[in-house]
């Protein structure tokens, strides 16, 4: 007989659990709470957008010259 197939977890749910686990290992203890993790992620996203915007602006200006 074939073994019963267990319902497979959603790919998105699995990816979210993996990402959350990675963030828990990277963050300092005081930022591992829900609010601390949110603020850290938001700050990281803003810094990333600003850095990419500045680098992109200079690359675009350099390319246009």
MOKA-V587953 format. One record per backbone hydrogen bond with DSSP energy under -0.5 kcal/mol. CO is the residue of the C=O (numbers start at 0). NH is the residue of the N-H. E is the energy in kcal/mol with one decimal. If there is no record, write none. Layout:
BEGIN
CO NH E
CO NH E
END
This chain:
BEGIN
9 13 -2.3
10 14 -2.4
11 15 -2.4
12 16 -2.2
13 17 -2.2
14 18 -2.6
15 19 -2.6
16 20 -2.2
17 21 -2.1
18 22 -2.4
19 23 -2.2
20 24 -1.6
21 25 -1.6
22 26 -2.5
27 30 -1.3
28 31 -1.4
32 36 -2.4
33 37 -1.9
34 38 -2.4
35 39 -2.4
36 40 -2.5
37 41 -2.6
38 42 -2.6
39 43 -2.6
40 44 -2.3
41 45 -2.3
42 46 -2.5
43 47 -2.4
44 48 -2.5
45 49 -2.5
46 50 -2.8
47 51 -2.7
48 52 -2.2
49 53 -2.6
50 54 -2.7
51 55 -2.5
52 56 -2.2
53 57 -2.3
54 58 -2.5
55 59 -2.5
56 60 -2.5
57 61 -2.5
58 62 -2.5
59 63 -1.9
60 64 -0.9
61 64 -0.6
END
